[in-house]
């Protein structure tokens, strides 16, 4: 039974990291004239109302995008991210938050394509409504994103960003992302893959980065953002990470410029920090 709804967590510190990186990768892809695809394997609802019952219950956005909303002196990549959020909030009040699909749709050129997968029956209907009338450029599929990758890779233009962002509700999710990436790289080794994961005390979470490095990709970038130290009782998410295979060569430099200030703004206690590590051929 699939129960995860991202609406409860929309705009939190993990979304800030994930979406900031998504934007930077897509903007890099646009620098070349050749077309590209963005494929989102766990798309969610598309966009979120922050005053809705779901989002306001935990109000995690207040300690995420909300802390950046009125901040001064933001690095360019963080300012770019906020510019997209402001597009959904033209009156200057933070009431709406863009999910990855909506952000991706705004980053496309006419020749580019967006392919979205979502399993949750309620969210896929919201996703379809979000992109009603979008035509062939944006395709929403009700189904498993990992299965979708098997059918869709390699994409026709041979240029793509694949965003993988499952709920990690079960232990199998950790195994599935490793297996899914392994299979995807066989089909499409030159694609850019951006995998988000939660930083938790549980063993599966702590071991995931090493399992991803062991896939053998020659070029990768691993960024983490922790907003506080792990809790003593072992519960809760204290940060998140993004593991990017075949990243743009510009991404590490931009994150070095951006994450110190973003970490400062999002810190919720002692232990807040960021890390960056990479490997290239």
Residue pairs with C-beta under 8 A, 6 or more apart in sequence:
2 119
2 120
2 167
3 169
4 120
4 167
4 169
5 45
5 54
5 120
5 122
5 123
6 44
6 45
6 48
6 99
6 123
6 167
7 44
7 45
7 48
7 52
7 54
7 55
8 54
8 55
8 57
8 58
8 60
9 15
9 58
9 60
10 48
10 50
10 55
10 60
10 61
10 97
10 99
11 48
11 50
11 55
11 60
11 61
11 64
11 65
11 66
11 97
12 60
12 61
12 63
12 64
12 65
13 60
13 63
13 64
13 225
13 227
13 239
13 240
13 266
14 64
14 196
14 198
14 225
14 237
14 239
14 240
15 61
15 64
15 65
15 97
16 64
16 65
16 68
16 81
16 225
16 262
16 266
17 196
17 223
17 225
17 240
17 242
17 262
18 100
18 165
18 194
18 196
18 240
18 242
19 81
19 84
19 98
19 100
19 103
20 77
20 78
20 80
20 81
20 258
20 262
21 194
21 223
21 242
21 244
21 251
21 255
22 100
22 103
22 104
22 161
22 163
22 194
23 77
23 80
23 81
23 84
23 103
23 107
24 77
24 80
24 248
24 250
24 251
24 254
25 161
25 192
25 194
25 244
25 247
25 248
25 251
26 38
26 104
26 107
26 161
27 80
27 107
28 248
28 250
28 251
29 36
29 159
29 161
29 192
29 248
30 36
30 107
30 109
32 159
34 157
34 159
35 109
35 111
35 112
35 113
35 157
35 159
36 112
36 113
36 157
36 159
36 160
36 161
37 112
37 113
37 114
37 115
37 155
37 157
37 159
37 160
37 161
38 104
38 107
38 108
38 112
38 113
38 114
38 115
38 160
38 161
38 163
39 114
39 115
39 117
39 145
39 148
39 149
39 152
39 155
39 160
39 161
39 162
39 163
40 100
40 101
40 104
40 114
40 115
40 116
40 117
40 145
40 163
40 165
41 117
41 145
41 146
41 148
41 149
41 162
41 163
41 164
41 165
41 166
41 180
42 117
42 118
42 119
42 145
42 164
42 165
42 166
42 167
43 99
43 100
43 101
43 116
43 117
43 118
43 123
43 127
43 140
43 145
44 99
44 100
44 101
44 118
44 120
44 123
44 127
45 99
45 118
45 123
45 126
45 127
45 130
46 99
46 101
46 102
46 126
46 127
46 129
46 130
46 131
47 88
47 96
47 97
47 98
47 99
47 101
47 102
47 130
48 54
48 55
48 96
48 97
48 98
48 99
49 55
49 95
49 96
50 56
50 59
50 61
50 94
50 95
50 96
50 97
51 95
55 61
55 97
61 94
61 97
63 227
63 266
63 268
64 266
65 82
65 85
65 94
65 97
66 94
67 265
67 266
68 74
68 78
68 81
68 82
68 262
68 265
68 266
69 82
69 85
69 94
71 265
73 261
74 82
74 261
75 257
75 258
75 261
75 262
76 254
76 257
76 258
77 254
77 255
77 257
77 258
78 258
78 261
78 262
84 98
84 103
84 106
85 94
85 97
85 98
86 92
87 98
87 106
88 96
88 97
88 98
88 102
89 95
89 96
98 106
100 163
100 165
101 114
101 116
101 127
101 130
101 131
102 130
104 114
104 163
105 114
105 131
105 134
105 138
108 114
108 137
110 137
112 137
113 136
113 137
113 138
113 139
113 155
114 137
114 138
114 139
115 139
115 141
115 148
115 152
116 127
116 131
116 138
116 139
116 140
116 141
117 141
117 143
117 144
117 145
117 148
118 124
118 127
118 140
118 141
118 142
118 143
118 145
119 142
119 143
119 144
119 145
121 142
124 140
124 142
127 140
128 140
131 138
131 140
141 148
145 164
145 166
146 176
146 179
146 180
149 162
149 180
149 183
149 184
149 187
150 183
150 187
153 160
153 162
153 184
153 187
153 188
153 191
154 160
154 187
154 188
154 191
155 188
155 191
158 188
158 190
159 191
160 188
160 191
160 192
161 191
161 192
161 193
161 194
162 184
162 191
162 192
162 193
162 194
163 194
163 196
164 177
164 180
164 181
164 193
164 194
164 195
164 196
165 195
165 196
166 173
166 176
166 177
167 173
168 174
168 197
168 198
168 205
171 204
174 204
174 205
174 207
174 208
174 211
177 195
177 197
177 208
178 208
178 211
178 212
178 215
181 193
181 195
181 212
181 215
181 245
182 215
184 191
184 193
185 191
185 193
185 215
185 217
185 245
190 246
191 245
191 246
192 244
192 245
192 246
192 247
192 248
193 244
193 245
193 246
194 242
194 243
194 244
195 212
195 242
195 243
195 244
195 245
196 240
196 241
196 242
197 205
197 208
197 209
197 240
197 241
197 243
198 205
198 237
198 239
198 240
199 205
199 224
199 226
199 230
199 237
199 238
199 239
199 240
199 241
200 206
200 236
200 237
200 238
201 230
201 231
201 234
201 235
202 234
209 222
209 241
209 243
212 220
212 222
212 243
213 220
213 222
213 279
215 245
217 245
217 246
218 279
218 280
218 281
219 245
219 246
219 247
219 279
219 280
219 281
220 243
220 244
220 245
220 246
220 247
220 278
220 279
221 243
221 244
221 247
221 251
221 252
221 255
221 276
221 277
221 278
222 241
222 242
222 243
222 244
222 275
222 276
222 277
222 278
223 241
223 242
223 244
223 255
223 259
223 274
223 275
223 276
224 239
224 240
224 241
224 242
224 274
224 275
225 239
225 240
225 241
225 259
225 262
225 263
225 266
225 274
226 238
226 239
226 271
226 272
226 273
226 274
227 238
227 239
227 263
227 266
227 267
227 268
227 269
227 272
228 238
228 239
228 267
228 268
228 269
228 270
228 271
228 272
229 238
229 269
229 270
229 271
230 238
230 271
231 238
238 271
244 251
247 278
252 276
252 278
255 276
256 276
259 274
259 276
260 274
262 274
263 272
263 273
263 274
264 272
266 272
